[in-house]
Structure formats: structure tokens, C-alpha cells
Amino acid sequence: MKTNAHLQVDVADELFWETRVDDGEIAVSADDGTIMLRGTVGSLGAKRAAAKAAQRVAGVRAVQNELEVRLLTEHRRDDAELRGSVLKALSWNVLVPEGVDATVKDGVVTLTGKVDFRHQREEADSTVRNLKGVTEIHDEIKVKSPAMAADVSERIEKAFKRSAQIDAGEVEIEAIDGTVTLSGSVDTWAEHDAALDAAWAAPGVQNVKDNLEIGDY
């Protein structure tokens, strides 16, 4: 397993490599596989890109993203103006249902409404993420699904086995009342994300609880 100092250097190097992030304003610390990011970035998209960059580094088991979004003066917008831009952007995206709404307060966008699938909720989030003036997103969109199939755990397990990214034997699945809980360990963040995606794709799943741990390197 990498030392804290080694992991800190690797994450700092990855942030320097990430063109969407100004690494000069970011402080990195490491503690037993957990990375802490502090400092400022110019957009919400940059904040999330920094966390993803840290997750790409071998040995990172968790990321605590405490970066603060500080907008440049020319990027700041009145809440009413920003809400209009958010609603227009959502309306132009064919993958976002019409029922999705948004409110804005001090640059923080709250998304509400109901969608049929998780990817529609994610599409709404990604549509808004890089709009000028957005400092944070509170995603309160609900996924409305039919009743969860009785064999949903078996279906998810089969999806894991089909995946080249997931070691199905290391992930435990529990499905109760529309909620799927994943526990166990995975080797990489890519495997972690693939497992969550597979669970969300099962019919009737309304929520996925992520209890997965990233294994040691």
C-alpha cells in the first residue's frame, strides 16, 4: 500500500494533469487512503473534475471534497437570470423530462420533479453543472419506477457477471422495498461506479445504498 506522502504526490500530479482544474489553488492531504481536497475552484464542474481526478489514482479509497466554488466577477449572475438559463438548458435536452423543475438561491440550484430512470436525473444534473453562475446543485429529483421485481437481486448479480469491470463474487446485494444495498469490496473506482450503474438499471429500483469499499492496493 502506498504511503500517505506517495499518495499525496500522485494525486497532486493527477490534478496537474487534469486540464479542467487549476491545481494551483488546491491543497491535497492523504490519510490511510483517504484524500482531502481543500482550496478554491472557479466552477462546480472543476470541483467535481478534481474529485474524479483523485479517484483515478491507484490507492485512493475515499475522497473528501471540501473545495469551495468561487465565481469570477464576470461569472456571477442574478438568481432569477440563472434560473431562466437553467430551465432553458433543461428544456433543450431531449433526455430530460418536462416535469423537471429548478429553483435558485445564491447560485445554488435545486432540481425537483420525477423521472422514470436514473439516467434522466443524471442528465439533468450534468446539463446544469457547467452553466455559468452555478456554485452547487441539490438534486431532489425522484426516480419513479414500477414495483421492484422479486428476483431483482438475481438480475443484478447476472449483470455483474456479464460485466468485464465487476468481480461479482466480492459484491453483496440486498433488495428491499425498492432499495438495493451494495456492500463488500471492489478494487477500483471504475468497478465501484460500474456496480452502482448495474444496480440502478434493474427494473423497479428507486434507490441504491452504496456501502462498497475500495480495496487496498
N, C-alpha and C positions, 0 to 999 in steps of 0.2 A: 504494500500500500504506500502511496506517495506521502511524504512529509507535508506538513502544513505549508512550509516555505516553498517546496516544489510545486504544490498545487496552486498557491497564490501566484507564482510566477507564470505558470501555464495559463491560468485564467486571464491574467493581465495581458499576456501575449495574444490570446484569442480575442480579447476586446480590441486590441490594437489592429488585429486583422479584420475585424468587423467594420465595414465602411459606413454602416448606418449609425455608428456610435462614435462620439467624441470622447475617447478614453482619458483624455487629459483631466477631466473633471470627475473621474470615478476612482474611488478608493476601494481596494479589494483586500479582504481578510479571509483566512481559512481556519477552520477548527474541526478536525476529525471528519473531513469530507463535506462539511457544510460551508458554503461560500456566502459571505456577506458583502453586498454591494451598497456603497454609500456615495453620496455626492449629488450632482445635478446633471440633467439632460434637457435637451431643448424640445422634446416631444414625447408623447405617450408611446409612439411607435419605437423610438430609440430606447425607452425604458424597457420595453418588452424584448427588443432585439438584444439588449445587454444580458438579460436573464437567459435567453436562448443560447447566446454565445457561451455563457458559463456552463450551461448544461451539456454542451458539446464536448467539454473537456473530460477526458478519462479520469476517474477518481472522484468526481463531484457527485455527492449523494443527495444534496439538497441545496437550494438557493434561496436566501432571504434577500429579497429585492427591496431595499429602502431608498432607492433613488428618488429624488424629487424632480418633478417636471417644472421647469421654469421657462416660461414662454418669452421669446424675444418680444420687444415692444410692438414690432410690426405684425406679430402673430396673434396678439391678444384681440379678442372680439367680444362684443356685447352678447349677453346670453340669448337675447331674442334673435339676433342675427345668426348666431351659431346654431340655434335650434332649427332655424329655417334651412340652413345648409345641411344639417344632419338629416332632416326629413326629406329634402330633395335628393340627397345621395342614396338614402334607403329606397326611395321610390324608383330610382333609376336602376337598381339592382334587381334583376328578374328572379333571383334566388331568395329574396326577402319577401315574405307575405305582406299583404296590405295591412294586416292587423297590428303590425309592429309600430309602436309609438315611442317618442323620446321627449324628455324634459331636460333642461339645462340650468345649472346653478353654479356660478363662479367657475365655469369651464368644465365642470363635472357633468357628464352625460349619463342619464339614467334611461335604460332601454326597458320597455314593458310590452306586454302583449302575449299572445300564444302562437306557437308554431307547431307543425306536425312532426318535425325532425330536428335533431340536434344540429345538423349541418346548417340549417336555416338560421338558428340562433348564432352560430359561429360566423356565418356570413354577415349578419347584421353588425356584429362586433368588429369584424375586420373592415367593413365598409366605413365605419366611423373612426376607427383607431388613428388613422393618419390625417384626419381633417385638421386644418389649421385652427388652433384655439382650444383643442380638446386636451385636458390635463389628466382625466381619469374617466373610466367607464364603469358604471354599476349595472351589471347585466341581471335584470329581474324578469327576463323572458321565460315563460313556462313552456315546456315541451308537453303537448297533449298527445297521448298515444292510446291506442286500444288496449284492452286488458292484456296483461303480460301472459305469454304462453306458458303452460305448465312445464314445458321442457326447455325453458329459456336457458337454464344453466348448461344443459347438454348442447344446445345450439351454439352458445358462446364457446364452450370447450372445443367443439368441432371447428369453429372459426379460428381459434388459437392454433389448432393442429395444422390447419391449411396454411397458416402464415409462416413465411420464411423468417420473420423477425421475432417470433414469440416462442419461448420454451414453455409449452403448455403444462409440463409437469411441475413447474415451480410456482404456478399461479392458482390460488384457490378462489372459487366462485360461489357466492351465496346470493340467491334471488328471493326477495320477499316484498310483496305489495308494490310492485313497480320499481323497486330499488335494487340494484345489483351492487354488491360489495366485493371488491377485488382485494385480496391480501396475498402475502407471500413476497418473493423477491424476484427482481429482474436484473439483468446485467447492465443495461444501458438505458438512457432516457428515450432513445428511439424505440426500444422494446416496451418501455413503460407507456409511451404515447400510443403505440400500436395496440396494446392491450385495452386501453381505455376506448379507443376508436371502435374496436371489435365489440366491446360490451354495449356501447351506445347504439350500435347498428342493429342489435337484436330487437325483434318486434315487441312493443309494449313497454320498453324500458323508459322510465321517466326521470331516473336519477342514477348516477353511478358514484359510489363512495370509493375513493382512492386510498387504500391502505397499503399500497405497494411500497416496498423499499428497494432502493438501488443498491445492488450488491457491491461488495468490496472489490477493488482492483489489485 
